[in-house]
């Protein structure tokens, strides 16, 4: 435990680099914020080299929580862009497409064949053979309107 009393600023910078490497291999953006906290603590320890190791751990814990909280707020306001926003939302991929009904829509509900899958649909009553446009998604149900 004697080595804990000799923690210097560069130890925190090494920890920050290790956390950044973990971030590369881990999904999401969590270790990034911990790495930022470790880097900032390295600067603080450089400015105040007499800081005790237990105080350093406490400051690291506080900085980590603050960095994660601020990171979540920042990511909520600035979401990461993608060229395929509907990749894991299959129903959203069909919004705007027009399909022909194989079965009628009765009492606002029916089924439609889309590519290789049968989807539940909700919309105005329509006869079989009518063309409908997907206007939205509610869970696993496609919302449709009559196409012109």
Secondary structure by P-SEA (a helix, b strand, c coil): ccccccccaaaaaaaaaaaaaaaaacccccaaaaaaaaaaaaaaaaacccccaaaaaaaaaaaaaaaaaaaaaaaaacccccccccccccccccccbbbbbcccccccccccccccbbbbbbcccccccbbbbbccccccbbbbcccc
